[in-house]
Amino acid sequence: MKYSKIESKEQYNDYCKQHLELGKTLGAGKGNAKMENEYYILDLIIEDYHENKENPFDKLTPVDLLKALMEENGFTGAALSRELNISKSVISDVINYKRSFSKDLIRKVSKKFGIGEQSFFKEYELIGADSNVA
């Protein structure tokens, strides 16, 4: 059988099913050298897909990520500031690119939305400033 780099979720699912079936056959002692080779090739292709799969959050700035999380969870800036016990002006300044994330804000936002703190440590530009590391 001929295999290629995984280009779609459908292809990924198909390769995973084939990999599983080959694994069951080989595990039951009913396989042959050709099946072992196919299993190994699929294993490498699937592993490559996992290592190179693009994370949609990688393209977001920390501010865009916060805005998306707020929208997804139905928070306004005022509601989030109350929830996190942070000034409304801080939240407003952050989501309008006027202020960077403080360590305290990163900690609170990460805990509230169940997302790793590292997601908010990315460089982005502030309005009226040269640059900033979040």
C-alpha positions as CSV (number, residue, x, y, z in Angstrom):
1,M,0.0,0.0,0.0
2,K,1.2,3.5,-0.8
3,Y,1.2,6.2,1.9
4,S,1.8,9.9,1.9
5,K,2.1,12.8,4.3
6,I,-1.2,13.4,6.2
7,E,-3.0,16.5,4.7
8,S,-6.5,16.2,6.3
9,K,-8.3,15.1,9.4
10,E,-10.0,12.4,7.3
11,Q,-6.7,11.0,6.1
12,Y,-5.4,11.1,9.6
13,N,-8.5,9.1,10.9
14,D,-8.1,6.6,8.0
15,Y,-4.4,6.1,8.8
16,C,-5.1,5.7,12.5
17,K,-7.7,3.0,11.7
18,Q,-5.4,1.1,9.5
19,H,-2.6,1.4,12.1
20,L,-4.9,0.0,14.7
21,E,-6.1,-2.9,12.6
22,L,-2.5,-3.8,11.6
23,G,-1.5,-3.6,15.3
24,K,-4.3,-6.0,16.3
25,T,-3.3,-8.5,13.6
26,L,0.4,-8.3,14.4
27,G,-0.3,-8.5,18.1
28,A,-2.3,-11.7,17.5
29,G,0.7,-13.2,15.8
30,K,-1.1,-13.4,12.4
31,G,1.0,-10.8,10.5
32,N,3.9,-10.9,8.1
33,A,6.9,-8.8,7.2
34,K,4.9,-6.7,4.8
35,M,2.3,-5.9,7.5
36,E,5.1,-5.0,9.9
37,N,6.6,-2.6,7.4
38,E,3.2,-0.9,6.8
39,Y,2.6,-0.7,10.5
40,Y,6.0,1.0,11.0
41,I,5.5,3.4,8.1
42,L,2.0,4.4,9.4
43,D,3.5,4.9,12.8
44,L,6.1,7.3,11.4
45,I,3.6,9.2,9.3
46,I,1.2,9.6,12.2
47,E,4.0,10.7,14.6
48,D,5.1,13.3,12.0
49,Y,1.5,14.6,11.8
50,H,1.4,15.0,15.6
51,E,4.7,16.8,15.8
52,N,4.0,19.2,12.9
53,K,0.3,19.8,13.5
54,E,-0.3,23.5,13.6
55,N,-1.8,24.8,16.9
56,P,-4.5,27.4,16.1
57,F,-3.5,29.4,19.2
58,D,0.0,29.9,17.9
59,K,-1.1,32.7,15.6
60,L,-3.1,34.6,18.3
61,T,-1.5,37.4,20.4
62,P,-2.2,37.0,24.1
63,V,-4.8,39.8,23.7
64,D,-6.6,38.0,20.9
65,L,-6.6,34.8,22.9
66,L,-8.0,36.6,26.0
67,K,-10.7,38.2,23.8
68,A,-11.6,34.8,22.3
69,L,-11.8,33.2,25.7
70,M,-14.0,36.1,27.0
71,E,-16.4,35.8,24.0
72,E,-16.5,32.0,24.3
73,N,-17.4,32.2,28.0
74,G,-19.7,35.1,27.7
75,F,-17.6,37.7,29.6
76,T,-17.6,41.4,29.1
77,G,-14.5,43.3,30.3
78,A,-16.4,44.5,33.3
79,A,-17.7,41.0,34.2
80,L,-14.2,39.5,33.9
81,S,-12.7,42.3,36.0
82,R,-15.2,41.5,38.8
83,E,-14.6,37.8,38.4
84,L,-10.8,38.2,38.7
85,N,-11.0,41.0,41.2
86,I,-9.0,43.3,38.9
87,S,-9.7,46.9,38.0
88,K,-12.0,47.4,34.9
89,S,-9.4,49.8,33.5
90,V,-6.7,47.2,33.6
91,I,-8.8,44.7,31.6
92,S,-9.8,47.5,29.2
93,D,-6.3,48.7,28.7
94,V,-5.1,45.1,28.1
95,I,-7.8,44.2,25.6
96,N,-7.2,47.5,23.8
97,Y,-3.4,46.9,23.5
98,K,-2.6,49.8,25.8
99,R,-1.1,47.7,28.7
100,S,0.7,44.5,28.9
101,F,-0.3,41.5,31.0
102,S,1.0,41.5,34.5
103,K,2.2,38.2,36.1
104,D,-0.8,38.4,38.4
105,L,-3.3,38.9,35.5
106,I,-1.7,36.0,33.6
107,R,-2.0,33.8,36.6
108,K,-5.6,34.7,37.2
109,V,-6.7,34.4,33.6
110,S,-4.9,31.1,33.2
111,K,-6.6,29.7,36.2
112,K,-10.0,31.0,35.3
113,F,-10.0,29.6,31.8
114,G,-7.9,26.5,32.4
115,I,-5.2,27.4,29.9
116,G,-1.5,27.3,30.4
117,E,0.2,30.5,31.5
118,Q,2.7,30.1,28.7
119,S,0.0,31.0,26.2
120,F,0.2,34.6,27.5
121,F,4.0,35.0,27.3
122,K,4.3,36.0,23.7
123,E,5.7,39.2,22.3
124,Y,3.2,41.7,20.8
125,E,3.0,45.4,20.3
126,L,1.2,47.9,22.4
127,I,-0.5,51.0,21.0
128,G,1.7,54.0,21.5
129,A,4.7,51.8,22.6
130,D,7.6,50.4,20.7
131,S,7.0,46.7,21.7
132,N,6.2,44.5,24.6
133,V,6.8,41.0,25.8
134,A,3.6,39.8,27.4
